[in-house]
């Protein structure tokens, strides 16, 4: 109040008194401090406002990043599916007329035998019957074990109950039998003559000496060879050509005459 009165009265006079000068001089530092404090408060408010805006921008950028990541994942999945289906189609066109291939999708896997039984979305109404071979562009998958109207179960060649007559692709002479081991990453080739020259890396294919499987379907690759204890036979470990844990689409050989078959065309 005193300061306000002094400011009013001094404004009407040319000179101010000594007391007024002293009071004004003593007031100046206080006024300066108040001004600094006011600027500080204003700056602090601006800082908080800028921080709030920055946080909002960061949240928006994170949302956009998450959306772009999801879109990129969808595009990658679409591209992978396109490549699989193109490979399936090319392979199928090479053999469709001869074997009446029926395309199908894997819709379920047995929870107890994850890599031994799968279910496909084609059944009796689509002409699928028990015993029909099931293949992929990579090789032999298995055989239809039972059907319903709109679906069918496929027992994979990795199942311990499965057996397939095979030969070595290069030599065409060495024969044997592929048995499932219960392991999706390993098969056993047995009944190989002791004198056979079997090497690691050789390809194994179906022999065609079966009522079930055409000749020339890829089975896998020799990983190791050993002589049996009787000394008369060899056995080999075979890595399957099919990646059963990644299997999504297959083809059922719905028309196969083992007497007239000339073998699977492997395509491009």
C-alpha positions in Angstrom: 0.0 0.0 0.0 2.8 2.3 0.9 4.6 1.6 -2.4 1.4 2.2 -4.3 0.9 5.5 -2.5 4.5 6.6 -3.1 4.2 5.7 -6.8 1.0 7.8 -7.2 2.2 10.9 -5.3 5.6 10.9 -6.9 4.1 10.8 -10.4 2.6 14.3 -9.8 5.9 15.8 -8.6 9.1 16.7 -10.5 11.3 15.5 -7.7 10.9 12.8 -5.0 12.0 13.0 -1.4 15.1 11.3 0.0 12.8 8.9 1.9 11.1 7.9 -1.3 14.4 7.4 -3.0 15.6 5.1 -0.2 12.4 3.2 -0.2 12.4 2.8 -4.0 16.1 1.6 -3.9 15.3 -0.9 -1.2 12.3 -2.1 -3.2 14.2 -2.6 -6.5 15.9 -5.9 -5.6 12.6 -7.3 -4.3 10.8 -6.2 -7.5 13.6 -7.9 -9.5 13.3 -11.1 -7.5 9.5 -11.1 -8.0 10.0 -10.6 -11.8 12.5 -13.5 -11.9 10.1 -15.7 -9.9 7.3 -14.8 -12.3 9.4 -15.7 -15.3 10.5 -18.9 -13.7 6.9 -19.9 -13.0 5.9 -19.1 -16.5 8.9 -21.1 -17.8 8.0 -24.0 -15.6 4.4 -24.0 -16.9 5.7 -23.9 -20.5 8.1 -26.8 -19.7 5.3 -29.0 -18.4 3.1 -28.2 -21.4 5.9 -29.1 -23.8 6.6 -32.3 -21.8 2.9 -33.2 -22.0 2.9 -32.6 -25.8 6.1 -34.6 -26.2 4.6 -37.6 -24.3 1.5 -37.4 -26.4 3.7 -37.5 -29.6 5.7 -40.4 -28.3 2.5 -42.4 -27.6 1.2 -41.6 -31.1 4.5 -42.7 -32.6 4.5 -45.9 -30.6 0.9 -46.6 -31.9 2.0 -46.0 -35.5 5.1 -48.2 -35.0 3.0 -51.0 -33.6 0.5 -50.7 -36.5 3.4 -50.7 -39.1 4.9 -53.8 -37.4 1.6 -55.6 -37.7 1.1 -54.6 -41.3 4.7 -55.8 -42.1 4.0 -59.1 -40.4 0.8 -59.5 -42.4 2.7 -58.8 -45.6 5.4 -61.3 -44.8 2.8 -64.0 -44.0 1.0 -63.2 -47.2 4.3 -63.4 -49.2 5.2 -66.7 -47.5 1.7 -68.1 -48.2 1.9 -67.0 -51.9 5.2 -68.7 -52.4 3.9 -72.0 -50.8 0.8 -72.0 -52.9 2.7 -71.2 -56.1 5.0 -74.1 -55.4 2.1 -76.3 -54.6 0.3 -75.3 -57.8 3.3 -75.7 -60.0 4.0 -79.2 -58.6 0.3 -80.1 -58.8 -0.1 -79.1 -62.4 2.8 -81.4 -63.4 1.1 -84.4 -61.9 -2.6 -83.5 -61.6 -3.7 -85.3 -64.8 -1.9 -88.5 -64.0 -2.7 -88.7 -60.3 -5.9 -86.7 -59.9 -4.4 -84.5 -57.1 -6.8 -83.0 -54.6 -5.5 -79.9 -52.8 -6.2 -79.6 -49.1 -5.3 -77.5 -46.1 -4.1 -78.8 -42.7 -6.7 -77.8 -40.2 -5.6 -79.7 -37.1 -2.8 -81.8 -35.5 -3.2 -84.5 -32.9 -2.4 -83.1 -29.5 -1.0 -86.4 -28.3 1.0 -87.2 -31.4 1.8 -83.7 -32.6 3.9 -84.7 -35.6 2.3 -88.1 -36.4 -1.3 -87.4 -37.3 -2.8 -84.3 -39.1 -6.4 -83.5 -40.2 -7.1 -82.0 -43.6 -10.2 -80.1 -44.8 -11.2 -82.6 -47.5 -13.2 -85.8 -46.9 -15.4 -88.4 -48.5 -17.5 -85.9 -50.3 -14.4 -84.7 -52.1 -13.5 -88.2 -53.2 -10.9 -88.8 -50.4 -10.7 -92.4 -49.3 -8.7 -94.4 -46.8 -5.2 -95.5 -48.0 -4.7 -92.6 -50.4 -1.1 -91.2 -50.4 -0.6 -87.6 -49.3 2.2 -85.5 -50.6 3.6 -82.0 -50.6 6.0 -80.3 -53.2 8.8 -81.4 -50.8 8.0 -85.1 -50.7 5.9 -87.8 -49.1 3.7 -86.7 -46.2 1.8 -89.9 -45.3 -1.4 -91.8 -46.0 -5.1 -91.2 -45.4 -6.0 -93.3 -42.3 -9.7 -92.4 -42.0 -12.3 -90.0 -43.4 -15.5 -88.2 -42.5 -17.7 -86.3 -45.0 -15.7 -83.1 -45.0 -12.3 -84.0 -43.4 -9.8 -86.7 -43.2 -6.9 -87.8 -41.0 -3.5 -88.4 -42.4 -1.0 -90.7 -40.6 2.5 -89.2 -41.3 5.4 -91.3 -42.4 7.1 -90.4 -39.1 4.6 -92.7 -37.3 6.1 -95.9 -35.9 3.5 -98.0 -37.7 4.3 -96.6 -41.1 6.6 -98.4 -43.6 7.5 -97.4 -47.2 9.5 -99.2 -49.9 12.3 -97.0 -51.1 15.4 -96.8 -53.3 18.4 -94.5 -53.5 17.7 -91.8 -56.2 21.2 -91.8 -57.7 22.1 -95.5 -57.8 18.5 -96.8 -58.5 19.7 -100.2 -57.2 19.9 -100.1 -53.5 16.5 -100.8 -52.0 15.2 -100.7 -48.4 12.3 -99.8 -46.2 11.6 -96.5 -44.5 10.1 -96.8 -41.1 8.8 -94.0 -38.8 10.7 -93.4 -35.6 8.1 -91.3 -33.8 10.4 -88.3 -34.4 9.4 -85.7 -37.0 13.0 -85.0 -37.8 14.3 -88.5 -38.4 13.3 -91.7 -40.3 15.0 -95.1 -40.3 15.9 -96.9 -43.5 16.3 -100.7 -42.9 16.9 -103.9 -44.8 19.7 -102.4 -46.9 22.0 -105.2 -48.3 25.4 -105.2 -46.5 27.2 -104.8 -49.8 25.3 -101.6 -50.8 27.3 -98.4 -51.2 25.2 -95.9 -49.2 26.7 -92.4 -48.7 25.7 -89.5 -46.5 23.8 -86.9 -48.5 22.2 -89.4 -50.9 18.5 -88.8 -51.7 15.9 -91.5 -50.9 12.7 -91.8 -53.0 9.8 -94.2 -53.1 10.5 -97.4 -55.1 7.0 -97.7 -56.6 6.8 -101.4 -55.5 3.7 -100.7 -53.5 0.0 -100.5 -53.9 0.0 -97.2 -52.1 2.8 -95.0 -53.4 3.9 -93.9 -56.9 7.6 -94.2 -57.7 9.9 -91.2 -57.3 8.4 -89.3 -54.4 11.1 -87.7 -52.3 11.4 -89.2 -48.8 14.6 -87.6 -47.4 18.4 -87.5 -47.3 20.8 -90.1 -45.8 22.4 -88.7 -42.6 24.4 -91.8 -41.3 24.8 -95.5 -42.1 25.7 -98.4 -39.8 26.0 -102.2 -40.1 23.5 -104.3 -38.2 24.7 -106.7 -35.5 23.9 -109.7 -37.8 26.4 -108.4 -40.3 24.0 -109.1 -43.2 22.2 -105.8 -43.4 22.8 -102.1 -43.1 20.5 -99.4 -41.7 20.6 -95.7 -42.2 19.2 -92.5 -40.5 17.3 -90.4 -42.9 16.3 -86.7 -42.6 12.8 -86.2 -43.9 12.4 -84.0 -47.0 9.1 -82.6 -45.5 9.2 -80.2 -42.6 6.2 -81.6 -40.8 6.0 -78.9 -38.1 5.6 -76.3 -40.9 3.1 -78.2 -43.0 0.1 -76.1 -44.0 -1.1 -77.4 -47.4 -0.9 -80.8 -49.0 -2.1 -82.8 -52.0 -3.9 -86.1 -51.9 -3.2 -88.6 -54.7 -6.8 -89.5 -55.5 -6.1 -91.5 -58.6 -3.2 -93.9 -58.7 -2.8 -97.2 -60.6 0.4 -98.9 -59.5 0.5 -101.1 -62.6 0.7 -98.3 -65.1 2.5 -95.6 -63.0 5.6 -94.0 -64.4 6.5 -91.9 -61.4 6.0 -88.5 -59.9 7.2 -85.5 -61.8 9.1 -83.3 -59.4 8.5 -80.1 -61.4 10.6 -77.0 -61.3 
